[in-house]
């Protein structure tokens, strides 16, 4: 025995019965129960009050949707502004840290260069104290190096007004140390040559 389909039972409920389905329902308790439930459901749905939307319902709904959209937009703008402030603060902090690190590095480089410059000056003075005679070529080389050192010293004196070391000041100190190293080498070679 095959039970009629739901569509056949709905058709029977609505008075569009199939003779085979109607005969089956008269003899089958399960199908009678299903048909009874379908009738009860239709009657319950028909008893519900009809709902008519209010006349201004659409405009009120649109207004509420626009207000919610504005609120979401403002919230997004607020989060974007907060993110921008965090990014700005982080950028300033990192930049400040990098600048402080760079200044400290320049300060350390300058201290090392000044110390090396003083060491080489002491070496040159000790070599000059020997009082030995030099050749004209050596005297010219020494005078040229000393003149170049004096020019660098004048530039360093002008740059010292800022009190903070810069890459330019570090470069001047490096040039000064290189010239003093050359001067010390020339004088050491002179002493060794004269001492022979």
Residue pairs with C-beta under 8 A, 6 or more apart in sequence:
1 24
1 28
3 24
3 28
3 30
3 31
4 12
4 18
4 20
4 21
4 24
4 25
4 31
8 18
8 21
9 21
9 25
9 31
9 34
9 35
9 38
10 38
11 17
11 18
11 21
12 18
12 21
12 22
12 25
12 35
13 35
13 38
13 39
13 42
24 31
25 31
25 32
25 35
26 32
54 60
103 164
103 165
106 164
106 165
106 166
106 167
106 169
106 170
107 165
109 165
109 170
109 173
110 165
110 169
110 170
110 173
113 170
113 173
113 174
113 176
113 177
114 173
116 177
117 173
117 176
117 177
117 180
120 177
120 180
120 181
120 183
120 184
121 180
123 184
123 188
124 180
124 183
124 184
124 187
127 184
127 187
127 188
127 190
127 191
128 187
130 191
132 190
132 191
132 194
132 195
133 194
134 142
134 190
134 194
135 190
138 186
138 189
138 190
141 186
142 183
142 186
142 187
142 190
145 179
145 182
145 183
145 186
146 183
148 179
149 176
149 179
149 180
149 183
152 172
152 175
152 176
152 179
153 176
155 172
156 169
156 172
156 173
156 176
159 166
159 168
159 169
159 172
160 169
162 169
